Amino acid sequence: MLEKIEDKRSEIDVAKWQNKIFGMIRLKHLNGVFQGQDKIAVVLVGIDPEFQNRGVAQEKFHQVEQRYRPKDGWELVTIIQDERNLHLYEKLGYQRNGFLRQKNKEQT
């Protein structure tokens, strides 16, 4: 996990309340340096169950979409079987593109 955090092509945006982290979105630039480039992927979203269904993930998405404006847009990477996440992403305006890739043993 530390290796992913230190990846220069990644950035983690956290949600805090009373100085405690309760949620995060991990962004990854697909083609090199992060800031000001062509496409950014959302590769991980996590919200503490106590804070779910309160609009936290939606607010974090709006914040990162305002902060970064990649010229070729956004890409979202998720597990197709996770219906809760798919519902959230589609509510935010993301669309399924049908691209599927099998998870390999090294991914977490």
Residue frames relative to the residue before (quaternion, step in Angstrom):
aa qw qx qy qz dx dy dz
M 1.0000 0.0000 0.0000 0.0000 0.00 0.00 0.00
L 0.6298 0.5406 -0.3355 0.4455 3.59 0.99 -0.83
E 0.6136 0.5514 -0.3396 0.4519 3.57 1.06 -0.76
K 0.6606 0.4981 -0.3046 0.4719 3.60 1.00 -0.80
I 0.6416 0.5274 -0.3226 0.4540 3.58 1.01 -0.79
E 0.7306 0.4335 -0.2329 0.4734 3.58 0.98 -0.83
D 0.4199 0.7031 -0.4638 0.3379 3.60 1.27 0.00
K 0.4250 -0.7359 0.4732 0.2322 3.60 -0.63 1.15
R 0.6572 0.4884 -0.3143 0.4804 3.60 1.22 -0.36
S 0.6820 0.4667 -0.2774 0.4901 3.60 1.30 -0.03
E 0.0315 -0.7536 0.6546 0.0514 3.48 -1.32 0.41
I 0.1981 -0.7662 0.6008 0.1130 3.55 -1.04 0.77
D 0.1522 -0.7657 0.6221 0.0585 3.54 -0.81 1.09
V 0.1576 -0.8307 0.5314 0.0521 3.59 -0.59 1.14
A 0.2995 -0.6909 0.6247 0.2068 3.52 -1.34 0.44
K 0.0705 -0.8111 0.5807 -0.0062 3.57 -0.80 1.06
W 0.0030 0.7470 -0.6642 -0.0284 3.49 -1.32 0.50
Q 0.8286 -0.0455 -0.0406 0.5566 3.57 -0.70 1.12
N 0.6806 -0.5340 0.2513 0.4341 3.56 0.95 1.07
K 0.5945 0.5140 -0.3927 0.4777 3.60 1.16 0.50
I 0.3835 -0.7058 0.5491 0.2308 3.55 -0.93 0.91
F 0.0112 -0.8169 0.5764 -0.0150 3.57 -0.82 1.00
G 0.8030 0.1006 -0.0818 0.5817 3.55 1.26 0.09
M 0.0129 -0.8047 0.5935 -0.0021 3.54 -1.27 0.39
I 0.1607 -0.7163 0.6661 0.1315 3.48 -1.41 0.40
R 0.1872 -0.7632 0.6089 0.1087 3.57 -0.88 0.96
L 0.1400 -0.7845 0.6035 0.0283 3.52 -0.80 1.15
K 0.0636 -0.7946 0.6031 0.0300 3.55 -1.08 0.68
H 0.3345 -0.7104 0.5813 0.2132 3.52 -0.93 0.94
L 0.4043 -0.7740 0.4445 0.1995 3.56 -0.76 1.03
N 0.8112 0.3112 -0.1350 0.4763 3.61 1.10 -0.53
G 0.8161 -0.1799 0.1145 0.5371 3.61 1.06 0.42
V 0.8372 -0.0715 0.0678 0.5379 3.54 -0.89 -0.95
F 0.5556 -0.6813 0.3855 0.2802 3.55 -1.04 0.81
Q 0.7676 0.4122 -0.2272 0.4350 3.58 0.47 -1.18
G 0.8729 0.1555 -0.1120 0.4486 3.54 -1.06 0.86
Q 0.5247 0.6541 -0.4157 0.3522 3.59 1.08 0.42
D 0.7542 -0.4948 0.2544 0.3488 3.54 -1.34 0.06
K 0.8197 0.0015 0.0157 0.5725 3.65 0.90 -0.72
I 0.1142 -0.7791 0.6152 0.0397 3.54 -1.02 0.88
A 0.2311 -0.7728 0.5793 0.1178 3.56 -1.01 0.86
V 0.2957 -0.6730 0.6449 0.2090 3.51 -1.19 0.70
V 0.0755 -0.8551 0.5128 0.0034 3.57 -0.40 1.20
L 0.8046 0.0625 -0.0434 0.5890 3.60 1.21 -0.22
V 0.0073 -0.7622 0.6470 -0.0164 3.54 -1.00 0.91
G 0.0958 0.8001 -0.5868 0.0793 3.56 -0.85 0.93
I 0.0100 -0.7749 0.6313 -0.0299 3.54 -0.92 1.01
D 0.5318 -0.6153 0.4806 0.3280 3.57 -0.95 0.93
P 0.5624 -0.6400 0.3989 0.3390 3.63 -0.83 0.91
E 0.6081 0.5657 -0.3579 0.4267 3.62 1.07 -0.61
F 0.7475 0.3883 -0.1963 0.5020 3.58 1.17 -0.61
Q 0.4633 0.6848 -0.4515 0.3355 3.59 1.23 0.05
N 0.8062 0.2704 -0.2349 0.4710 3.55 -1.30 0.51
R 0.5752 0.5544 -0.3924 0.4559 3.58 1.14 0.72
G 0.6004 -0.5977 0.3506 0.3991 3.59 1.25 0.21
V 0.3742 0.7551 -0.4726 0.2579 3.59 1.26 0.13
A 0.6787 0.4830 -0.3007 0.4643 3.60 0.80 -0.96
Q 0.6347 0.5255 -0.3347 0.4571 3.59 0.96 -0.80
E 0.6622 0.5046 -0.3040 0.4631 3.58 0.92 -0.88
K 0.6463 0.5036 -0.3259 0.4716 3.62 0.95 -0.82
F 0.6246 0.5274 -0.3396 0.4651 3.60 0.99 -0.77
H 0.6639 0.4989 -0.3110 0.4622 3.60 0.85 -0.92
Q 0.6473 0.5268 -0.3233 0.4460 3.59 0.97 -0.80
V 0.7146 0.4310 -0.2796 0.4748 3.61 0.78 -0.92
E 0.6206 0.5312 -0.3526 0.4565 3.60 1.08 -0.59
Q 0.6550 0.4827 -0.3104 0.4916 3.60 1.12 -0.56
R 0.6624 0.5193 -0.3035 0.4465 3.59 1.02 -0.80
Y 0.7827 0.1906 -0.0875 0.5859 3.59 0.95 -0.89
R 0.0435 -0.7958 0.6039 -0.0042 3.53 -0.93 0.91
P 0.0803 -0.8313 0.5489 0.0348 3.58 0.40 1.21
K 0.5346 -0.6796 0.4007 0.3031 3.58 -0.83 1.02
D 0.7427 0.3575 -0.2232 0.5204 3.61 1.10 -0.58
G 0.6372 -0.5985 0.3053 0.3776 3.56 1.24 0.39
W 0.6124 -0.5549 0.4590 0.3260 3.45 -1.42 -0.33
E 0.1327 -0.7385 0.6529 0.1035 3.50 -1.29 0.50
L 0.1858 -0.7870 0.5814 0.0905 3.54 -0.98 0.82
V 0.1490 -0.7822 0.6023 0.0571 3.55 -0.82 1.02
T 0.1831 0.7905 -0.5632 0.1562 3.58 -0.70 1.06
I 0.5410 -0.5718 0.4974 0.3647 3.51 -1.36 0.12
I 0.4697 -0.7264 0.4326 0.2542 3.55 -0.62 1.17
Q 0.6592 0.5218 -0.3132 0.4416 3.60 1.11 -0.57
D 0.5964 0.5718 -0.3684 0.4261 3.61 1.22 -0.24
E 0.2036 -0.8417 0.4918 0.0910 3.56 0.21 1.32
R 0.6101 0.5498 -0.3675 0.4364 3.63 1.04 -0.65
N 0.6743 0.4759 -0.2984 0.4794 3.57 0.91 -0.89
L 0.6375 0.5282 -0.3343 0.4504 3.58 0.94 -0.85
H 0.6305 0.5289 -0.3298 0.4626 3.58 0.99 -0.80
L 0.6492 0.5132 -0.3122 0.4665 3.59 0.92 -0.91
Y 0.6955 0.4898 -0.2894 0.4388 3.57 0.76 -1.03
E 0.6656 0.4833 -0.3075 0.4783 3.59 0.97 -0.81
K 0.6103 0.5393 -0.3484 0.4640 3.60 1.08 -0.65
L 0.6774 0.4796 -0.2742 0.4857 3.57 1.16 -0.66
G 0.6302 -0.5721 0.3222 0.4145 3.60 1.28 -0.05
Y 0.4957 0.6339 -0.4478 0.3898 3.60 1.23 0.03
Q 0.2223 -0.7809 0.5737 0.1074 3.56 -1.14 0.70
R 0.4986 -0.6257 0.5047 0.3243 3.56 -1.13 0.67
N 0.1955 -0.7962 0.5604 0.1175 3.54 -0.96 0.83
G 0.5431 -0.6681 0.3772 0.3412 3.58 1.25 0.03
F 0.5131 0.6409 -0.4282 0.3776 3.59 1.23 -0.04
L 0.0103 -0.7999 0.5994 -0.0284 3.57 -0.71 1.08
R 0.0189 -0.7737 0.6333 -0.0025 3.52 -1.07 0.78
Q 0.4361 -0.6983 0.5019 0.2651 3.56 -0.89 0.88
K 0.4630 -0.6740 0.5070 0.2726 3.55 -0.95 0.91
N 0.2774 -0.7583 0.5608 0.1831 3.57 -0.92 0.86
K 0.7014 -0.5089 0.3090 0.3918 3.59 -1.23 0.37
E 0.6659 0.5201 -0.3088 0.4368 3.62 1.12 -0.54
Q 0.5937 0.5656 -0.3772 0.4305 3.60 1.18 -0.32
T 0.1581 -0.7808 0.5955 0.1034 3.56 -1.17 0.65
